[in-house]
Amino acid sequence: MSLAPLQWLLLSVCLYGAGALLSLLLARLENLAIGTSSVFGMAGAACGLAASLPVLQTGTVERFLMDGPFEFAHFAVRLDPLAALLLLAISALTLLASLYGWSYVREYRGRGVGAMGFFANAFIASMTALVAMDNAFYFLILFEAMSLASYFLVIFEQDEDAVDAGFLYFLIAHTGSVLILIAFFLLYAQSGSLDFDSFRALGLDGPLASVVFLLALFGFGAKAGMVPLHGWLPRAHPAAPSHASALMSGVMVKIGVFGIIKVGVDILGAHTAWWGLLVLAIGGVSAVLGVLYALAEQDLKRLLAYSTVENVGIILLGVGAGMLGLAAPQPLLAALGFLAAGYHLLNHALFKGLLFMGAGSILYRAHSKDMEQLGGLAARMPWTALSFLAGSLAICALPPFNGFVSEWFTYQALFAVSQDAGFALRLAGPLAMVMLALTGALAAMAFVKAYGMCFSSAPRSRHAAEATEAPLPMRAAMLLAALALLLLGVGASAVSPLMANVAASLTHAAPASVTEGLAIHPGLHAKTMVSMPILALLLISLPLCVLLALSILRGARLARRQQGDAWACGYAQEASMSVGPQGLTQPVAHMFAPLYRLRSQLSPSSKLEAALERTIAGATRAEPVWDQRLVLPAARWVDRLAACIRVLQHGDFRLYCLYVVVALVALLLIVAR
């Protein structure tokens, strides 16, 4: 029996909901609760894939409308290609994260695995339903449910860092929610309905449209983690359990990007050029600052979280280019921009999910995410090392992996921006390309550091030296993700038409045909000299030929080799003598010192200290100036304001009833007007 896409979607949400409830009911039977949560998560993800793929392949729109409990809140569902793309990313990563979590969550036995399963499945269910919701009332309810469920995942560890991260996340997330609420209220005041169809029918123009767009941009941008609203992301994502971090960084931030496109393009039409320029500028700044902050980190999960800020910036570069194409109007530019953004959105979900799962495997076995305490894990965790390497190559946009394809499309879109007749676009295009190129170079440096410090060299701690390979479900999830990265790169000519359908749904034009050479133009079928399958075969075969040559020569050279420790000035070798993560990136941190708050930290070597009887200065830590001077002071100010309001919490039930009556009277007066 074949089901329609919306039926698969409903079944997916129901399975996630059942998994959440059963996880709570089976909380005392911890192993059963873990298995139930994972199985229902994988089943729901499979149904989500079945719902999304037909819509992406055909470019059709699936609709459902039903009267709700309120006249202004119809239950409207719309699964268009953009929503299907988000659903595909959510479902694919959920499938992998649920398989991974089957083993990973066992580390949390005795600490409420039933609650973790409940919040994880509720989090996924709210995202899955949200992308297809076409009414502002239910959209906001699901948006808040997603934020609340993810908040409880962030604070699950219940230590001081997790609670502080949760507070900052809660603060910024709800600041964004207020901005979104105001934007929807302004649209409701004009249309008299909360259905998105009524918002689209307005054809809003002028200053009011710009106000709504700015509110939506910064409201959803807070969830996306774009600069300047990114301060919560490098604290919250590392604090959550690693499979939840993968989902938050891989797909939750994309809900923010989805909201920006939904309001700015789908509802308002992106008819104003400066909207696109603003998104392009924010994207470029987010990409560069995100990777610079990532480069200075030595906490592996914080590095990956800052890298998410970078990749959100790259996606916004594509969105900005697409919006400029709509405003021009230039259909080719619009199609290129949205195609690049959609492709990178899907790619980032998978390779960032893989990298967070790799970081979780390291934490699971080596009990640390501090790269100073790691090293030598490639020999002890070879499958994890191989998977993490694939994710690192993909995020650095190296062929034949998927990151190369989506960044190639982004460069094409930015080239198209630079060819516009207007001076502003001719200036913005090259500047954005320079920022993207700088981002790519710094990303390569950051992930050389991440992989090298974790997997190469000698172990720098006892836990790293004693680490063993991750359990089979965790390895399987990472290897499947690595395979997906390769397939999305090599099979770009098959995937790109799906992204072209997404772009066509936003530009209201015929889908662009995509050639094997990755050149796109409506109706153009010309061939080019670039072939991803051949390029992939060459890149795979070249290192294999080198390895074959080395293996042939190995026997003749082994007789002349001797193994031994490197000379250490008369002292015995110890792990702290090897170059650490800060040693690799300190020159860059000093070059960009205005963006960091540099401070020295004493880190003496025990043997040298004993010999010289004095302390030796050690590493230099880099802390983002933005967080220190703006984000954290704002959070402390809100905390002090909350402390002042706390006087209302006096415990007198009668006064609480009075508060309710006063609020009710005020609402009635507002409605009566």
C-alpha positions in Angstrom: 0.0 0.0 0.0 1.5 3.3 -1.1 0.9 6.4 1.1 0.8 10.0 0.0 3.6 12.3 1.3 1.5 14.0 3.9 0.4 10.6 5.2 4.0 9.6 5.6 4.6 12.9 7.3 1.8 12.3 9.8 3.1 8.8 10.5 6.6 10.1 11.0 5.4 12.6 13.7 3.2 10.0 15.4 6.2 7.6 15.6 8.4 10.3 17.1 5.6 11.1 19.6 5.2 7.4 20.5 8.9 7.0 21.0 8.9 10.0 23.3 6.1 8.7 25.5 7.3 5.1 25.6 10.8 6.4 26.6 9.2 8.0 29.7 7.0 5.0 30.5 10.0 2.6 30.3 12.4 4.9 32.2 13.0 2.4 34.9 14.0 -0.3 32.3 16.8 1.8 31.0 18.1 -0.5 28.2 14.6 -1.0 26.9 14.0 2.7 27.0 17.2 3.4 25.0 16.3 0.8 22.4 12.7 2.0 22.1 13.7 5.6 21.7 16.3 4.7 19.0 14.0 2.3 17.1 11.0 4.7 17.0 13.4 7.5 16.0 14.8 5.5 13.1 11.2 4.4 12.0 10.0 8.0 12.1 13.1 9.1 10.1 12.4 6.5 7.5 8.8 7.8 7.1 10.1 11.3 6.9 12.4 10.3 4.0 9.4 8.6 2.3 7.5 11.9 2.6 10.2 14.2 1.4 11.7 12.5 -1.6 8.6 12.4 -3.9 8.0 16.1 -3.4 11.7 16.9 -4.1 11.7 14.7 -7.2 8.5 16.2 -8.7 8.6 19.7 -7.4 4.9 19.5 -6.5 3.2 21.0 -3.4 1.1 18.9 -1.0 -1.6 20.7 1.0 -4.0 19.9 3.8 -6.5 22.4 5.4 -8.8 21.8 8.3 -10.7 24.1 10.6 -9.0 24.6 14.0 -10.4 25.4 17.5 -10.1 29.1 16.7 -11.4 31.0 13.8 -8.0 32.6 13.1 -6.0 29.3 13.5 -6.8 26.9 10.7 -4.8 23.7 10.7 -2.9 24.3 7.4 -0.2 22.0 6.2 1.9 22.7 3.1 4.8 20.4 2.0 6.5 22.2 -0.8 10.1 21.5 -2.1 11.7 23.9 0.4 9.9 22.1 3.3 10.7 18.8 1.8 14.4 19.7 1.7 14.4 20.5 5.4 12.4 17.3 6.1 15.0 15.3 4.1 17.9 16.8 6.2 16.1 16.2 9.5 15.1 12.7 8.6 18.5 11.6 7.2 20.4 12.9 10.2 17.8 11.6 12.7 18.2 8.1 11.2 22.0 8.2 11.8 21.8 9.9 15.2 19.2 7.4 16.5 21.4 4.5 15.4 24.4 6.2 17.0 22.5 7.0 20.2 21.5 3.3 20.7 25.0 2.8 22.1 26.1 6.3 23.0 23.2 6.9 25.4 24.2 3.9 27.5 26.9 6.1 29.0 24.0 8.0 30.7 22.4 5.1 32.4 21.5 6.0 35.9 21.0 9.7 34.9 17.6 9.7 33.4 17.9 8.1 29.9 14.1 7.9 29.7 13.9 11.7 30.0 16.6 12.0 27.4 14.7 9.8 25.0 11.5 11.8 25.6 13.2 15.2 24.9 15.1 13.9 21.9 12.1 12.5 20.2 9.9 15.5 21.1 12.6 17.8 19.6 12.7 15.9 16.3 8.9 15.6 16.2 8.5 19.4 16.6 11.1 20.1 13.9 9.4 17.6 11.5 5.9 19.1 12.0 7.2 22.7 12.0 8.6 22.7 8.4 5.3 21.7 6.9 3.1 24.0 9.1 1.4 26.8 7.1 -0.3 28.8 9.9 1.6 31.2 12.1 -0.3 30.1 15.3 0.8 26.5 15.1 4.1 27.4 13.6 5.0 29.4 16.7 3.8 26.7 19.1 6.0 24.1 17.3 8.9 26.6 17.3 8.6 27.0 21.0 8.3 23.3 21.6 11.5 22.8 19.6 13.3 25.4 21.6 12.0 24.0 24.9 12.9 20.4 24.1 16.4 21.4 22.9 16.9 23.5 26.1 16.4 20.4 28.3 18.9 18.5 26.2 21.4 21.3 26.6 21.1 21.3 30.4 20.9 17.5 30.7 24.3 17.2 32.3 23.2 19.5 35.1 26.7 20.9 35.7 27.5 24.6 36.0 28.6 25.0 32.4 25.5 23.2 31.0 23.1 25.3 33.1 24.9 28.6 32.1 24.8 27.5 28.5 21.1 26.7 28.8 20.3 30.1 30.3 22.1 31.9 27.5 20.4 29.7 24.9 17.0 30.3 26.5 17.6 34.0 26.6 18.6 34.4 22.9 16.1 31.9 21.6 13.2 33.7 23.2 14.5 37.1 22.1 14.3 35.7 18.6 10.8 34.3 19.3 9.6 37.7 20.4 10.8 39.3 17.2 9.1 36.5 15.1 5.9 37.0 17.0 5.9 40.8 16.3 6.6 40.1 12.6 3.6 37.7 12.4 1.4 40.1 14.3 2.1 42.9 11.8 1.2 40.5 9.0 -1.9 39.4 10.8 -2.9 43.0 11.4 -2.9 43.5 7.6 -4.4 40.2 6.5 -6.9 39.4 9.3 -5.7 35.8 9.3 -2.7 33.8 10.5 -2.6 31.5 7.5 0.6 31.9 5.5 -1.5 31.9 2.3 -3.2 35.1 3.5 0.2 36.6 4.2 1.4 35.7 0.6 -1.8 37.2 -0.9 -1.0 40.6 0.8 1.8 41.4 -1.6 3.2 43.6 1.1 5.5 46.4 0.0 7.1 49.6 1.3 8.5 50.3 4.8 6.2 47.9 6.5 7.5 45.0 4.4 11.1 46.0 5.4 10.2 46.1 9.1 8.7 42.6 8.9 11.7 41.3 7.0 14.2 42.7 9.5 12.2 41.3 12.4 12.1 37.9 10.8 15.8 38.1 9.8 17.0 38.7 13.3 14.3 36.6 14.9 15.1 33.5 12.9 18.8 34.5 12.7 19.0 34.0 16.5 18.0 30.4 16.0 20.3 30.0 13.0 23.3 31.2 15.0 24.3 34.0 12.6 26.5 36.8 13.7 25.7 38.9 15.8 23.3 36.4 17.5 25.6 33.5 17.6 26.9 33.7 21.2 24.7 30.9 22.5 25.7 28.3 19.9 29.3 27.5 21.0 28.1 27.1 24.5 24.9 25.2 24.1 25.8 22.7 21.4 28.9 21.3 23.2 26.9 21.0 26.4 24.3 18.7 25.0 24.8 14.9 24.6 26.7 14.3 21.3 23.9 12.8 19.3 21.7 15.7 20.3 24.6 18.1 19.4 24.6 16.6 16.0 20.9 17.2 15.5 21.1 20.8 16.9 24.1 21.8 14.9 23.1 19.8 11.8 19.4 20.6 11.5 18.0 22.8 14.2 20.0 25.9 13.1 18.6 25.2 9.6 15.1 25.9 10.9 16.4 29.5 11.4 17.6 29.7 7.8 14.3 28.1 6.7 12.4 30.8 8.5 14.4 33.6 6.9 13.7 32.2 3.4 10.0 31.5 4.3 9.3 35.1 5.3 11.7 37.0 3.2 11.2 35.1 -0.1 8.1 32.9 0.1 5.8 35.5 1.9 7.3 38.9 1.1 8.8 38.1 -2.3 12.3 39.5 -1.7 11.6 42.4 -4.0 14.0 44.8 -2.4 17.7 44.6 -3.4 19.1 45.8 0.0 17.5 42.9 1.7 19.7 40.6 -0.3 22.8 42.7 0.2 22.2 42.7 4.0 21.8 38.9 4.0 25.0 38.6 1.9 26.9 40.8 4.2 25.8 38.9 7.4 26.6 35.7 5.6 30.1 36.8 4.8 30.9 38.1 8.3 29.4 35.0 9.9 31.5 32.7 7.7 34.8 34.5 8.4 34.3 35.2 12.2 32.9 31.7 12.7 36.0 30.0 11.3 38.4 32.4 13.0 36.8 31.6 16.4 36.9 27.8 15.5 40.5 28.1 14.7 41.4 29.4 18.1 39.5 26.7 20.0 41.0 23.7 21.7 37.7 22.2 22.9 36.7 19.9 20.0 33.0 20.3 20.3 33.3 24.1 20.6 35.4 24.1 17.5 32.7 22.3 15.7 30.0 24.6 17.0 31.9 27.7 15.8 32.3 25.9 12.5 28.5 25.8 12.4 28.4 29.6 12.5 30.8 29.6 9.6 28.6 27.2 7.5 25.4 29.1 8.3 27.2 32.1 6.9 28.0 30.2 3.7 24.4 29.2 3.4 23.3 32.8 3.8 25.7 33.8 1.1 23.7 31.6 -1.3 20.4 33.0 0.1 21.6 36.5 -0.3 22.6 35.9 -3.9 19.2 34.3 -4.6 17.4 37.3 -3.1 19.4 39.7 -5.2 18.5 37.7 -8.2 14.8 38.0 -7.4 15.1 41.8 -6.8 17.1 42.4 -10.0 15.2 40.4 -11.5 17.8 37.8 -12.8 16.3 34.3 -12.9 19.7 32.6 -13.4 21.2 34.4 -10.4 18.2 33.6 -8.2 18.3 29.9 -9.2 22.0 29.6 -8.6 21.8 31.3 -5.2 19.0 29.2 -3.9 20.4 26.0 -5.4 23.7 26.7 -3.7 22.0 27.4 -0.4 19.8 24.3 -0.5 22.7 22.0 -1.5 24.9 23.3 1.3 22.1 23.1 3.8 21.8 19.4 3.2 25.5 18.8 3.0 26.3 20.6 6.2 23.6 18.7 8.0 25.4 15.4 7.2 29.0 16.3 7.6 28.5 18.3 10.7 26.4 15.5 12.1 29.2 13.1 11.3 31.8 15.3 13.0 29.8 15.7 16.2 29.3 12.0 16.3 33.0 11.6 15.8 33.6 14.0 18.7 31.1 12.0 20.8 33.0 8.8 20.1 36.2 10.4 21.2 34.5 11.6 24.4 32.9 8.2 24.9 36.3 6.4 24.8 38.9 9.0 25.7 36.7 10.9 28.2 37.8 14.3 27.0 37.0 16.8 24.3 40.1 18.9 25.1 42.5 18.4 22.2 45.4 19.0 24.6 44.5 15.7 26.3 44.0 13.7 23.1 46.3 12.4 20.4 47.3 9.1 18.9 43.7 7.9 18.5 44.0 6.8 14.9 45.8 3.7 15.9 43.3 3.0 18.7 40.1 4.1 16.9 40.7 3.5 13.2 37.1 3.5 12.0 36.3 6.7 14.0 39.5 8.3 12.5 38.5 7.3 9.0 35.0 8.7 9.4 36.2 11.9 11.0 38.7 12.4 8.2 35.8 12.1 5.6 33.8 14.7 7.5 36.9 17.0 7.7 37.6 16.7 4.0 33.9 17.4 3.3 33.7 20.5 5.5 36.9 21.8 3.9 35.2 21.6 0.5 37.7 19.1 -1.0 36.6 16.9 -3.9 35.1 14.4 -4.3 33.1 15.0 -1.2 29.8 16.9 -1.0 31.1 20.2 0.5 33.1 20.9 -2.7 29.9 20.8 -4.9 27.8 23.1 -2.8 30.7 25.6 -2.4 31.3 25.4 -6.1 27.7 26.4 -6.7 28.1 29.2 -4.1 31.1 30.6 -6.0 29.1 30.4 -9.3 26.3 32.4 -7.6 28.8 35.0 -6.3 30.4 35.3 -9.8 26.9 35.9 -11.2 26.4 38.7 -8.6 29.6 40.4 -9.6 28.5 40.5 -13.3 25.4 42.7 -12.5 25.3 46.2 -14.0 24.8 47.9 -10.7 27.8 49.2 -8.8 26.7 47.8 -5.4 26.4 44.3 -6.7 29.7 44.5 -8.8 31.4 45.4 -5.5 29.5 43.0 -3.2 30.1 39.9 -5.4 34.0 40.0 -5.4 34.0 41.0 -1.7 31.8 38.0 -0.8 34.0 35.7 -3.0 37.1 36.9 -1.1 35.5 36.2 2.2 34.4 32.8 1.1 37.9 32.0 -0.2 39.4 33.2 3.1 36.9 31.1 5.0 37.9 28.0 3.0 41.6 28.4 3.7 41.0 29.0 7.5 38.6 26.0 7.6 41.3 23.8 6.2 43.7 25.0 8.8 41.2 24.5 11.6 40.4 20.9 10.6 44.0 20.0 10.0 44.4 21.0 13.6 41.3 19.1 14.8 42.2 15.9 13.1 45.9 16.1 13.8 45.6 16.9 17.5 43.0 14.2 18.1 44.3 11.3 15.9 47.9 11.9 15.1 51.0 12.2 17.3 51.4 10.4 20.6 48.7 10.2 23.3 48.8 13.2 25.7 46.8 11.6 28.5 46.3 8.2 30.1 42.7 8.0 28.8 43.8 8.6 25.2 46.5 6.0 25.5 43.9 3.4 26.8 41.1 4.3 24.3 39.5 1.6 22.2 37.2 1.7 19.2 33.6 2.9 19.6 30.8 0.3 19.7 29.4 -1.1 16.5 26.2 1.1 16.2 28.2 4.2 16.6 30.8 3.1 14.0 28.0 2.1 11.6 26.3 5.5 11.9 29.5 7.3 11.2 30.5 5.1 8.3 27.1 5.5 6.7 27.3 9.3 7.1 30.8 9.2 5.5 29.4 7.2 2.6 26.6 9.7 2.2 29.1 12.5 1.9 30.9 10.8 -0.9 27.7 9.9 -2.7 26.4 13.5 -2.5 29.7 14.6 -4.0 30.2 12.0 -6.8 26.5 12.0 -7.6 26.1 15.7 -7.8 24.5 15.5 -11.3 21.7 13.4 -9.8 21.2 15.5 -6.7 21.3 18.9 -8.3 18.0 18.6 -10.1 16.3 18.1 -6.7 17.9 21.3 -5.5 16.8 23.0 -8.8 13.2 22.1 -7.9 13.7 23.8 -4.5 15.1 26.9 -6.3 12.2 26.8 -8.8 9.6 26.8 -6.1 11.2 30.0 -4.7 11.7 31.8 -8.0 8.3 30.7 -9.5 10.2 29.7 -12.7 10.8 26.6 -14.6 13.4 24.2 -12.9 16.9 24.9 -14.1 18.4 21.9 -15.9 21.8 20.9 -14.4 24.4 19.4 -16.6 27.0 16.8 -15.6 29.5 19.6 -15.6 27.6 21.5 -12.9 26.8 24.4 -15.2 23.2 25.5 -14.8 20.9 27.6 -17.0 17.2 27.3 -17.8 16.9 25.0 -20.7 20.7 24.7 -21.3 22.2 21.3 -21.9 25.7 22.1 -22.9 28.6 20.0 -21.6 31.6 21.3 -19.8 35.1 19.9 -19.1 34.3 19.1 -15.4 33.0 15.7 -14.6 32.5 14.8 -10.9 32.6 11.0 -11.3 35.9 11.1 -13.3 37.3 13.7 -10.9 36.3 11.4 -8.0 38.0 8.3 -9.5 41.2 10.3 -10.1 41.3 11.6 -6.6 40.6 8.2 -5.1 43.1 6.4 -7.3 46.0 8.8 -6.9 46.6 8.1 -3.2 46.1 4.4 -3.8 48.9 4.5 -6.4 51.1 6.3 -3.9 50.4 3.7 -1.2 51.1 0.9 -3.7 54.5 2.4 -4.6 55.3 2.9 -0.9 54.4 -0.8 -0.1 56.7 -2.0 -2.9 59.6 0.1 -1.6 58.9 -0.6 2.0 60.8 -3.9 2.2 64.0 -2.5 0.8 64.0 0.4 3.2 63.1 -1.3 6.4 66.5 -2.9 6.8 68.1 0.6 7.1 65.6 2.0 9.6 66.0 2.2 13.4 63.2 3.3 15.7 63.7 5.4 18.8 62.5 8.5 20.7 63.4 11.9 19.4 66.2 13.7 21.3 64.7 16.0 23.9 67.7 17.9 25.2 68.8 15.2 27.6 65.3 14.8 29.1 63.1 11.7 28.7 60.2 12.1 26.3 56.8 13.1 27.7 53.5 13.8 25.9 53.5 17.5 26.9 56.6 18.1 24.7 54.6 17.6 21.5 53.1 20.6 19.7 49.5 21.2 21.0 46.5 22.8 19.3 47.5 26.3 20.4 50.9 25.9 18.9 49.4 25.5 15.5 47.1 28.4 15.6 48.8 30.9 17.8 50.2 32.9 14.8 46.8 33.3 13.3 45.3 34.3 16.7 47.8 37.0 17.1 47.3 38.2 13.5 43.6 38.6 14.3 44.1 39.8 17.9 41.4 42.5 17.7 38.8 39.8 17.3 40.1 37.8 20.3 40.8 38.5 23.9 44.2 36.8 24.4 45.3 35.7 27.8 48.3 33.7 28.9 47.8 30.6 31.1 50.5 29.0 33.2 51.0 25.4 32.2 54.3 24.1 33.7 56.1 21.0 32.7 56.6 18.9 35.8 60.1 17.8 35.0 61.4 21.3 34.0 59.7 22.9 37.0 61.4 20.5 39.3 64.8 21.1 37.6 64.6 24.8 37.4 62.4 25.5 40.5 60.3 28.0 38.8 57.1 28.2 36.7 57.2 28.1 32.9 54.6 30.2 31.0 52.4 27.9 28.8 49.6 28.4 26.4 47.8 31.5 25.2 44.0 31.2 25.3 41.8 33.0 22.8 38.4 34.2 23.8 36.0 36.0 21.3 35.8 39.7 22.1 32.2 39.7 20.9 31.1 37.3 23.6 33.1 39.0 26.3 31.9 42.6 25.6 28.4 42.1 24.4 26.7 38.7 24.8 27.7 37.9 28.3 27.2 41.4 29.7 23.7 41.4 28.1 23.0 38.0 29.7 24.1 39.3 33.1 21.9 42.4 32.7 18.9 40.2 32.1 19.8 38.1 35.1 19.9 41.1 37.3 16.6 42.4 35.9 15.0 39.0 36.6 16.3 39.2 40.2 14.5 42.6 40.6 11.3 41.1 39.3 11.6 38.2 41.7 10.0 40.2 44.4 6.7 39.3 42.8 7.3 35.7 43.8 6.3 36.0 47.4 4.3 32.7 47.7 1.0 34.4 48.5 -1.7 32.5 46.5 -4.2 35.3 46.8 -1.9 37.8 45.2 -1.2 35.3 42.4 -4.9 35.2 41.7 -5.0 39.0 41.6 -2.2 38.9 39.0 -4.3 36.6 36.8 -7.4 38.9 37.2 -5.4 42.0 36.3 -3.9 40.3 33.3 -7.3 39.1 32.1 -8.9 42.5 32.5 -6.0 44.1 30.6 -6.5 41.6 27.7 -10.3 42.2 27.6 -9.7 46.0 27.4 -7.2 45.5 24.5 -9.6 43.2 22.6 -12.6 45.6 23.3 -10.7 48.4 21.6 
